[in-house]
């Protein structure tokens, strides 16, 4: 539990809520219901074992913050609780509520114990991969999937690592439970394209044969797409897009726009995920209730190939 002041508001509430949900309890020493609610919230913080953090704001000591929050949410009475997630106030309640009702409120927003464990294991796996130990990362991710099979974020990372290691059959097994979501999720769809290319690579014509076929007929799109697929299977993403561009510049609609779809999938595979939002910097004399989201870092290669696609299509 943390006491919030104007000095630590940004760090202990906004920034902290980027890492885990933070429940802000606005109270006052003279408020009877506050004295009932406070100990119950402290008990629940312990019971939830780190899945949310409790912060308390004495409205008498910190009238500026309490006033702005009351005005923002149209609430004039205390106790008043606001839940912050990713720098944003997402829900709240007024008055001393029974434990069961508070638990119901928390469970709508706070990750379950299983989800919290999966997120922790996922972060550990990402660290292992960044340290150059993909085998250990894959082992950690597979253990996470075994306990949380519906976690598509982790499952996508499993498929990616398996494809990078050339374990195509296992990648197919890992991807199939997500297959129905491919039409709604760009990353799942992109991994599906990579998986298809990897499966076909085993029976693809050699590079010399494909190059000869293309040299003999620049509009041999089947050969050019097959060459793009072999590049994609090997993780040579820019080479694959170069071949797909050649198709797009000659026939945008070829084979149901297959070249465009594969190109977009590769851009998705190359794109860096957006970082977690960062807290807004405190401004002198002002109070910001929400954090500011960061965008994914720019990748000049991805940006370059996006422009090439735009030029080819339009």
Helices and strands as residue ranges (DSSP letters): E 2-3, I 9-15, H 16-19, E 21-27, H 32-47, E 52-58, H 63-73, E 80-85, E 88-94, H 99-107, H 113-130, H 134-147, H 152-164, H 168-176, G 179-181, H 186-201, H 207-216, H 221-233, H 237-250, H 254-270, H 300-313
